[in-house]
């Protein structure tokens, strides 16, 4: 298992986090998604998966939810 933290712009509420969680949860190997909302605009998204995820797939899932991936880290 690996956990990666991503920064996502524009998420400020439970509806936002639910949309992003749903889309990221569709990616193969994703076990858990936890979100730390920040009213300032950029929120942390912690994704636990069986193996490292492809950044392009994560970006596409976040875009599909209507938000913008700002960056990723370990």
VEXSESE-132496 format. One record per residue (C-alpha): residue in three letters; y, z, x. Coordinates in Angstrom, 3 decimals, decimal comma. Example, Ala and Ser with C-alpha at 12.3 -4.5 7.8 and 13.67 -1.06 7.14 Angstrom:
REM VEXSESE-132496
resn ALA	Y -4,500	Z 7,800	X 12,300
resn SER	Y -1,060	Z 7,140	X 13,670
This chain:
REM VEXSESE-132496
resn UNK	Y 0,000	Z 0,000	X 0,000
resn UNK	Y 3,513	Z -0,700	X 1,068
resn UNK	Y 6,852	Z 0,337	X -0,442
resn UNK	Y 9,935	Z -1,801	X 0,059
resn UNK	Y 13,449	Z -0,926	X -1,070
resn UNK	Y 15,710	Z -3,681	X -2,366
resn UNK	Y 19,399	Z -3,563	X -3,286
resn UNK	Y 20,284	Z -5,173	X -6,602
resn UNK	Y 23,814	Z -5,867	X -7,825
resn UNK	Y 24,932	Z -5,315	X -11,399
resn UNK	Y 22,369	Z -2,847	X -12,749
resn UNK	Y 24,088	Z 0,092	X -14,422
resn UNK	Y 21,893	Z 1,221	X -17,328
resn UNK	Y 18,383	Z 1,756	X -18,625
resn UNK	Y 18,270	Z -1,702	X -20,205
resn UNK	Y 19,136	Z -3,221	X -16,824
resn UNK	Y 16,425	Z -1,309	X -15,028
resn UNK	Y 13,861	Z -2,123	X -17,723
resn UNK	Y 14,534	Z -5,860	X -17,376
resn UNK	Y 14,205	Z -5,776	X -13,589
resn UNK	Y 11,122	Z -3,532	X -13,742
resn UNK	Y 9,445	Z -5,915	X -16,187
resn UNK	Y 10,071	Z -9,005	X -14,051
resn UNK	Y 9,077	Z -7,363	X -10,760
resn UNK	Y 5,975	Z -5,914	X -12,415
resn UNK	Y 4,755	Z -9,464	X -13,071
resn UNK	Y 4,507	Z -10,220	X -9,338
resn UNK	Y 0,948	Z -10,185	X -7,963
resn UNK	Y 0,033	Z -6,912	X -6,259
resn UNK	Y 2,935	Z -4,830	X -7,599
resn UNK	Y 1,720	Z -1,327	X -8,444
resn UNK	Y 4,972	Z 0,532	X -9,224
resn UNK	Y 8,698	Z -0,090	X -9,559
resn UNK	Y 11,226	Z 2,768	X -9,340
resn UNK	Y 14,952	Z 2,248	X -9,744
resn UNK	Y 17,847	Z 4,447	X -8,648
resn UNK	Y 20,821	Z 3,295	X -10,719
resn UNK	Y 24,267	Z 3,407	X -9,177
resn UNK	Y 27,226	Z 3,067	X -11,515
resn UNK	Y 29,151	Z 1,559	X -8,602
resn UNK	Y 27,247	Z -1,684	X -8,938
resn UNK	Y 24,474	Z -1,825	X -6,300
resn UNK	Y 21,259	Z -0,012	X -7,218
resn UNK	Y 18,145	Z 0,699	X -5,148
resn UNK	Y 14,838	Z -0,723	X -6,343
resn UNK	Y 11,686	Z 0,714	X -4,732
resn UNK	Y 8,655	Z -1,548	X -5,136
resn UNK	Y 5,164	Z -0,356	X -4,209
resn UNK	Y 2,671	Z -3,163	X -3,769
resn UNK	Y -0,739	Z -3,867	X -2,284
resn UNK	Y 0,855	Z -5,961	X 0,482
resn UNK	Y 4,330	Z -7,048	X 1,532
resn UNK	Y 6,002	Z -9,209	X -1,106
resn UNK	Y 7,593	Z -12,575	X -0,483
resn UNK	Y 11,373	Z -12,094	X -0,522
resn UNK	Y 11,860	Z -15,406	X -2,350
resn UNK	Y 9,520	Z -14,263	X -5,153
resn UNK	Y 11,362	Z -10,944	X -5,441
resn UNK	Y 14,722	Z -12,740	X -5,517
resn UNK	Y 13,459	Z -15,086	X -8,243
resn UNK	Y 12,149	Z -12,185	X -10,362
resn UNK	Y 15,458	Z -10,317	X -10,076
resn UNK	Y 17,355	Z -13,521	X -10,927
resn UNK	Y 15,101	Z -14,031	X -13,967
resn UNK	Y 16,094	Z -10,553	X -15,159
resn UNK	Y 19,757	Z -11,569	X -14,865
resn UNK	Y 20,722	Z -9,699	X -11,697
resn UNK	Y 21,343	Z -10,467	X -8,046
resn UNK	Y 19,249	Z -9,308	X -5,100
resn UNK	Y 21,714	Z -7,987	X -2,514
resn UNK	Y 19,226	Z -7,249	X 0,279
resn UNK	Y 15,944	Z -5,710	X 1,279
resn UNK	Y 14,699	Z -3,221	X 3,803
resn UNK	Y 11,584	Z -1,301	X 4,679
